Amino acid sequence: MKIPGVSFSLNRALGITKAKQNFARKTGIPTTKAGLERKIGKMVINAIIGKK
């Protein structure tokens, strides 16, 4: 039985989430699947259209 509004994340407890966020901010490379797809999609569209 779970307590409503209370959750635990091992990744957050170990600092993995913060490390990934810092990496993404410094390099400009998203660390999530959706973020990578969005960035690559935008690059492809810009290459086709010719915008920078």
C-alpha positions in Angstrom: 0.0 0.0 0.0 1.4 3.4 -1.1 1.0 6.7 0.7 -0.5 9.2 -1.7 1.9 12.0 -2.7 5.0 10.2 -1.5 7.4 8.6 -3.9 11.1 7.5 -4.0 13.5 7.7 -6.9 16.8 5.8 -6.7 18.2 7.9 -9.5 17.4 11.2 -7.7 18.8 9.8 -4.4 22.1 8.8 -6.1 22.4 12.1 -7.9 22.1 10.6 -11.4 19.3 13.0 -12.4 21.3 16.1 -11.4 24.4 14.8 -13.3 22.3 14.2 -16.4 20.8 17.7 -16.2 24.2 19.4 -15.7 25.6 17.4 -18.7 22.7 18.4 -20.9 22.9 22.1 -20.0 26.7 22.3 -20.5 26.9 20.4 -23.8 23.5 21.3 -25.3 22.8 17.6 -25.9 19.5 16.3 -24.4 19.7 13.2 -22.4 16.1 12.1 -22.8 14.8 10.1 -25.8 12.1 12.7 -26.5 14.7 15.6 -26.3 17.0 13.9 -28.7 14.2 13.2 -31.2 13.1 16.8 -31.0 16.6 18.1 -31.5 17.4 15.8 -34.4 14.0 16.5 -36.0 14.5 20.2 -35.9 18.0 19.8 -37.4 16.6 17.7 -40.3 13.8 20.1 -41.0 16.2 23.1 -40.9 18.5 21.2 -43.4 15.6 20.6 -45.8 14.2 24.1 -45.6 17.7 25.8 -45.5 17.3 27.8 -42.3 20.1 27.9 -39.7 
